[in-house]
Amino acid sequence: MAEKKEKLFDQFPPVSTAEWKAKVEADLKGVPFDKKLVWRTNEGFNLQPMYRAEDIEGLATTDSLPGEYPFVRGTRTDNDWLARQEIIAGTPAEANAKAREVLTKGITSLGFKISDPTPEAIATLLDGIDLATVEINLRSCPRHAQQLAVSLVDYINKVGAAESFRGSIDFNPMRKALRHGQPFPGDIAAIASELIRTAAPVKGLRVLAVDSVMLSDAGAYIFEELGYALSWGAEWMSMLTDAGFTPDEVADRIKFNMGISSNYFMELAKFRAARMLWAQIVEQYKPASTDACKMHVHATTSRFNQTIYDAHVNLLRSQTECMSAALAGVDSITVTPFDTPYKTPDEFSERIARNQQFLLKEESHLDKVVDPAGGSYYVETLTVSIAREAWKLFLATEEKGGFLACCNNGDVQRAVTEASQKRHTDVARRKEILLGTNQYPNINEFAAEKIVTGDGCSCGCKHHSDETEGADKLPTARAASDFEALRLATEAASNRPKVFMLTIGNLAMRLARAQFSTNFFGCAGYEIIDNLGFETVEQGIEAAMEKNADVVVLCSSDDEYADLAPAAFKALAGRAEFVVAGAPACADDLKAIGIEHFVNVRSNVLDTLREFNSRLLK
């Protein structure tokens, strides 16, 4: 008889969730577990500090395999996503030359923007590109979508690639309302119907866009992007099945272009939830095949959280974003080059962006495992939680008449604007961190000279005359834009303010508060003068005046401020701005003698620095 093998950890007794919580609360010295460790997300649900097997019992997300309906675990049985690069060039010939070059460097999907999609322009653009192996994605003004489709399909048929072609035309008539506050002037259903008929000979050509990446880049929360994306897709399904097309014909022509924020696990869960919910939506239209329920998703790393200052941190942001999408099993990914916020990406930044995907494939082998997060207590719970909140928004949007109606009346834009404003406030208060911008800035960096501004319509055409002043539009400001404006104002001023750290007293506290204050005032680009410490405040003030300091920050402990702050304030005698680092109990007494400025973790960093800029810049 074979010897019975002991299972790992059998010798340990099971521990219940209640026992774990009791132990944690004991370590917290009686502070309630839920009050201290459970936090509320922006997506509308609570997150626990730990998850266990019991949390995923009965969840529908764990009942299927990759490639099986409802596709929460992926629409494929492999994870070999396409690496896409957006080709930026002046003419079709230049775009073609650049595309053929990057195809030799590992790219398997191309994105083009074309303003005049004539047959000659398409032939020039795609000349020498193997349409059987490379995905082609084209974007033009929605007014030119039908012309683009005719030219593209004719070229595909001419080169004999109708059976093997994969790609898309980004027909997005909602862009006008979302970006410019104006409804699309044409008959959307008629144009979309003609696009489907034109694309019919090419099975792999998707011509109906759901560009929720626009919402993500505008600052929408994750559940908002997903909820509106689902409603957007359902708008296409209802509009075109009403026009006489079968559910399969419509669903097979829809392509979701979604964004990826830096909320790593949330974004991973978002794509899993998206596939599950979309499959259930399409199923309600009674398609002939469950393949029609598969969501085809392209993911693009965020522009909203990119920064001009310390721009190489953008590489860290986009890398984790790319990982989220890759692990979630999307079909293709674009990594936005790190220098996009301040210039047209150059050869170096585009190469780095390509290599970020290749690292995940060739070195991390993320393309070798399908849905590695499947079964994770945390990710499965996140998937269901995000799905629940997105579904609520989807239903609310449908009750208001659907996505198109909510775009045309401004409901979508106002909701996203509200989310964006909340996120800007969180950045201002450092509740949302942008490394190098509102926390740990490189105080010696100057960025004004590297900014190259451009002009042009986001859809590639030149029609601006019909925009309405004050109309509901998606916001365009990145999360860092307020801090960047603040710092650029410092660079443009004739004087760069000097902030002097008057460190004194308790060693640990003075070092900690000097570091905090350095980060605080560094966000405005001020010159920071730190010190090892002074024996008396009078010595510190004298040293500050020798350095021509504009701001003197007293860095010590709360207990010492009652004596040190009045003495320092008196010695300074109004020759510079005086700041106390911290929120001491004696703050009211200090304010009573005229001390106005205190900086601490509860301060609105942006508003405080704006006030100092107004006082100091010349």
N, C-alpha and C positions, 0 to 999 in steps of 0.2 A: 504494500500500500504506500502510495506516495506520501511523503511527509507534508503535513499541512503547513502552508506558509502563513506567518503572522502578518496581517495587514499593517501598513504604516499608521502609527498613532493609535492603534487599538488599545494600547496600554493607558491612554489618557481618557478620563471620563469626559462626556460631552458637557459643554458649557452653554447655557441658554443665553438669549439676548438680554433677558432681565438681569442675569448674573453679571454679564459684561457691563451693563449700564450702572449697576450698583457699585461695581468696582471703580468705574470711571468717576462716578459722583463722589466716591470716597476720596479719590485722588484729587478731585476738585474741591475738597473740603466742604461738601454739602451744596455747592452751587448746582442748580438743576441742570441736568444733561441737555435738555431741549433748549434751554435759555443760552447756554454757553457754547454748544457745539453744533447746533442745527442752524443753518442759515437759509435765508430766502433768496432765491435766484431772481434775476430780471425776467426770467421766462414764466414766472408766476407759480412756482412750486418750491417746496422745501428740499434741501439736500441734507442727508444724514452723514455723519462722519464715518460710518461703517455700514456695510451691507452683508447679508447672510443668505444662505440658500432659501430660507423661508420667504425672502423678499421677492423671489421670482417664481414662486409656486403658482401655477395656474396662468402664467403669462402666455399669451398666444405667440409671442415672438420666439419662443424656444421650441415650437412644434414643427418647424420646417427646416429643410436643408438648403444650401445654396442652389440657386436655379429653380427652386420650387415656389409656387404661389404661397403666400403673398409677397415673396421676394425680399422680405426683410433682411435676409442673409445674402442677398445679391441676386442679380439676374443671370449670372454666369457661373460656371463651375471652375473658372480660373480667375486670377486677379491681375491679369496683364493689361493694365490700363494704357491708353495712348498718351504720349507726351506731346503736348501742343505748344506751338510758338506762334504768337501774333506777329505777322510780317508788317513792318512799318517802312513804307517806301513811297516815293513821289509818283512814279508811273508804273503801269503794268509790267513793263520790261524790267525796271529796277526791282520790283517786287518778285518777279520770276527768278532773276539772278540770285537774289538773297535767299529765296525759298530753296532753290536747288543746292545752294551752299549749305544751309542748315540741315538739309536732308542727309548730307554726308556726315553729320555730327550726332546722329541718333534720334532726331525728331521724327515722329510718326504721324503727326497731325498738324495741319497748317491752318491759320486764320488769316483771312485777307479782308480789307475794307476797300471797296471799289466804288467810285463816284459815278462812273459812266459805263455801265455793264453791257457794252455792245458785243456782238459776236467776235469782232476783231480783238477787243480788249481781253475777253475771256480766253481766246486762243493764245494770245501773247502771255497772259498771266500763268496759264497752266502748261505751256509748252515744255516738253521734256520731263514732266512729272508723271510718275507711274500711278495712275488713279486706282490701280488694283491693290496697291500696298499703302497708300498714303490717304488719310482722311482729309477732305477739303471742306472748309467752312468759310462761307462768304457773307459779308455784311454790306449793305448799301442802304440808301434812303428807302423807307418803306414804299415811297411812290414809284421806285424803280424795281420793286421786287419781281413783278411779272416779267419785265424785260430781262432781268437777271436770270430768272428761272428758264426762260426760253433759250437764252444764249448758252447757259450751262448744260441743259439737257441736250441741245443740239451738238455741243462739243463732246459730251459723254458718248452719245450715240456714234458720232463720227469716229472716235478712237476705239469704239467697241468695248466700252467699260460699263455698260448698263447693268450687267449682272454683278460685277465686283465692286462697284462704286460705293463708298461710304462718305457721308458728309451732310452738310446742312446749308440752308439759306436762312439767315436770321431775319425773318419777317416779323417785325415787332411794331405794329401800329400803335400800341399803348405807349411807346416811348415819347411820343409827342405830348401826350397828356402828363406823363410822369416827369419829364424833363423840362417842358416848356409851359405847362399849364393850359394847353389847348387840345381839345379833342381832335382826333384824326379826321380830316375833311372828307375822305372817301368812304365807299361802302366796304367795310372790312370783310363782311361775309362773302361778298362777291369776289373780292381780290383773293381771299384765302381759298375759295372754291376753285378759282381758276389756277391757283398755284398747285393744288392737289391734283387737278386734272393734267396739268403740264408735267408734274413730277411722276405721274403714274408709270411711265416706262422704266423708271429708275427706282427700284425697290428701296435702296439704301439712302435715298435723299429725303431728309426731313426739312420741312419748309415752314413749320409753325413754331415760333419761338416763345418760350416762357423765360424771360430774362430777369429772374429774381435777383441776379447778381447786382442789378441796379439798386435794389432795396438794401442789400447788404452793404454796398459801398456808400450808401447814404446814411448808414448808422442804425438800420432796423435791428431789433432784437431777433434772435434765432427763430423763435416761435412765429414772429411776424413774417419773416421771409418765407418760412415753410407754409404757413397758413395762406398767405397771399399767392404763393406759387401754385398751390393746389387749386385755389379758386381760379387763377389765371388758366391753368390747364383745363379745368372743368368748363370754363368759358368757351374754349376752342371746341371741346367735345359737344357741348349743347348747341353752339352756333352752327356747327357743320353737320351734325347729325340731323338737325332741323332743316338744313339745306339739301338733305337727301343722301348724304354719304353714310356708309356703314360705320359702326364704332371702330372696327379694325382699320378701315381706311384713314380715319382721323387720328387715332391713337398712334399709328405707325408713322405719322408725319410730325409728331410733336417732339421737340427737343427742349429739355430743361437746362438752362445755363444758370448755375447757382454760385453764390459766393461762399467763401470760407473765412470765418473770423478766427481769432486766436484762442477761443475757448475750446481747448483741445478735445476733451471727451464729449462736450455738448455737440460740437460739430460732427464728430464721428457718429453720435447717436442721431443727429438730425437727418443724415442721409439714409440711415437704416429706417427711421420712421417715415421718411418721404416715400421710399419705395413701397412700404407696407400700405400707407394711406392711399397713394396713387393707384395701386392695384385694386384696392377696394372701391375707389371711385369709378374706375373704368369698368369694373365688373358690373356696376349698376346699369350700364348701357347695353349689357348682354352681348359682348363680342363673341365671335365665332370661335376664337382661340384665346387661351390664357396668355399667349405670347403678346397679345395686344395690351395686356396689363403691365408689361414691363416698362419701367421708367428709364429713359435714356438720359443720363446726366453728365453734363460737362461742368467741372468745378474750377473756379478761378480764385486765387488767393487775394486777400482783401487789399483794397486801397484805403479804406477808412482809417485803419490804424497805422498806415505808413507815415514816416516822419522825414523831414528835411534835415534836421540836426541829428547827428549820430546815425546817419542813414544806413550804415552797415548793420545796425540792429534789425533793420527790415529783413535782412537775410534770416535771422533767427525766427522772426515772426512767420515769414512765408514758409520756412522749413517745417515748423510744427503744423502749420495749416495744411501744407501739402501732405504731411503724414496722416492727418485726420481724414482727408478725402481718400487717400490711398488705402488706408486700413478699412475704410467704410465701403470700398468696392465701387467707386464711381467709374465711368467709362473713359473719361479723359480729363486731363488736368492742365491748366495753364498756371505757371508760376510768374507772378508779376515782378518784373525786374526791380531791384531795390532803389534805383535812382528815378523811378517814374514820377514821384511827387514834384521834382524840380527841373526835369529836362526830358527830352526824348531819349529813351534808353539807348546806350551805345553798345558797341560790340562786346566789351568786357562784361557789362551787366547782363546782357542777353545770354552770354555764354555761361555765366554763373547760374542764371535762372534755369537754363537747360540742365546743367550739372546737378542742381539740387534734386531734380527728379531721378536722374540716373544714379545718384548715390543711394537713393531709397530702393532702386531696383537692383543695381549691380553689387552693392556692398551690404545693404540691409536685407535684401531679398524679400521686400514687402510684396512683390508681385507673385510670390510662390505660395502664399497661404490665403485662402478665401475666408473672409470674415473671422479674423483671429479674435475679435472681441466677443463673438457669439458665446453665450453662456456666462459671461462676466456679470456678477450680481449687480455691479454698479452700472455698467453700460446698458444692460437689459432694462434696468429700472429707469435710466435716463431716456432710453428709446421710447418707452411707454409714456413717460411723463411729458416729454416734448410733443409726442403724437397727440396726447390729450389736449394740451394747450393750443396747438396748431389747429386741431379739429374744431375747437370752440370758435376760433377766429374764422375758419373756413365757413362754418355754418352761419355765423353772424354776417359775413360778407354776402353769402348766398341770399340771406333774408333781405338784404338791402338791394337786391337786384343783380348781384353778380359782380365780378371783378371789373369789367369794363365800365359799368355804371358807377362803381365806387372810384374808379380812376377819373372819369369825366366830371364827377361832382367834387373831387378833391379829398374824399374820405381817406384814401390810401396815403396820399401825400401828407395829409395832416397827422395821421397816426405815426408815420415814419419820422416826420419832423419832430413830433413830441418825444419819440424815443431818442432821436439824435440829440436833442437839446438836453435830455436827461443824462445821456452819456457824456456830453461836453461838460455838464456840471460835475459829474463824477470824476472826470479828468481834472477839472479845476480844483477839486477837493482831494485829489489823489486817492479816491476810492477805486478808480480804474487807473492802472499804472501804464505809462508809456516810457519805458526805460530810455534814458538819454534825453528826454523832453521834459516830463514833469517829475522825474526822479533820477538822481545820479547823472546830471548833465555833464557833458564835457565842457567845462567853463572856458576853455581856451579855444573853442571852435568858432569860426566865423563862416557863415553860410551864404551871405547875400550875393557874393560873386559867382557862386556856382548855380544860381537859379536862372534858368532860361525859360521865359514865359512863351506861350504860344496862343494861337487863336484858331477857332474853327468849330464847326458844328459837330456834335457828338455822333450824328448819324451820317456824316460824310458829305452832306449837301450844303448849300449856301442860303437856304431859305430861313431868314430870321425876321422878316417883316411882319409876320403874323403873331409874334409873341406878345403877350399881354403883361403889362407892368403890374406886379403885385398878385399875379395868378398863383394858384396852388401848384407848387413844384417840389420835387424832391430836393432836399438840401444837398449841397455839394461840398461843404467844408469837412475836411478830415478832422479826426479827433484832436490832432495836434495843432490845428491851424491857429487857435487862439494864443497858445504859448509861442508859436513861431512868429506871429505878428508882434507879440510883446518883445521877443528877443531881436527881431529884425529892426524894431524901432530903436533898441539900444545900440545896435550896430550903426544905424544911420545918424545917431546923435553925434554932436561935436565932442561930447565928453562921455567917457565910459565910467559910470559910478563905481566907487571903491567901497567895499564893505569890509569893515575891520572887526575881527573876532576878539573881543575883550574877554579872554579866558582867565578865570580866577576861582579860587576856592576848591571845593571837592573835585578831585582829579577825574574820577569816572564821569561825573555829571558834566563837567566843563568840556571834556572831550566829546561826549555824546552829543551835547547841544551845539557844539561848534560844527560837528559833522552834519547835524540836521540843518543848521542855518546855512552852511555852505551849499548843501543841496537845494535849500529853499531859494536863496537869492541867486544861485547859479542858474536857475531856470529862466531868469531874465537876462542872462549874459553879463552880469556884473563881474567886476574884478574882485576876487576874494583874497583877503589878507588874513591868514590864520597865524596863530601864535602858540607858543608852548605854555604860556601862563605868566601872570603878573603877581607881584606881592601885594600891591595896593591898586585900587581903581584909579587913583591919580596917575600912577605910572602908566597904566593902560591908556588913559585918555591922552596923556602927553605923547605916547607912542603913536596913537591914532592920528593926532593932529600933525605929527611929523610926516606921516604917510599921506596927508591930505585926504583923509577918509571922508566920504559923504554919508556913510551909515556906520554907526557903532553898535554892535550886537553884544550885549552882556550875556556871557555863558557861564552859568554856575548852577548851584542846586536851589531848589525851592526854599529851603530853610534859610539860606544865606541871602536871598534876594531882599528880604525886609531891610537889611542894613546896607547891602552893596548897591542896590539899584538907586536909592535916593542919593547916595554919595557920588555915584558915577554920573547921574543925571545933573547934579549940581556942578560937578567939575566940568562937564561938557559945555554947559552954559549956552545951549542952543547953536553951537558951532557946527553941528551935524545932526542928522536924524538919529534918535536913540531908540533901540529896540531891546526888549527883554525876551530871551529865548525860553519859552515855557508858558505854563498857566499856573503860576503860584497862587496859594491861598490868599496871599497879601495883595493880589492884583488890584482890588478896589482901593486899597490904601495908596498904591502906587499911582493909580489913575488920578486920585485926588490931588496929588502934587504935580500933575501935568504930564505924566508918562502915558503916551497914547498907544504905542505899538507893542504888541505881543505876537510872537509867532510860535505855533505849536501844531500838533497833529490835527486839531480841529479847525485850523485856519483854512479859509478858501485861498489857496496859493495864488491863483490867477488874479482874483480881485485885489488881494493885498499888493501884489507886484505891479498891477496897473496903477494903483494909488501911488506907489513909490516912483514909478516912471513919470507920472504927472508932476511929481514934486522935483525930481532930480534931473530929467533930461532937458537939454538945451538945444 
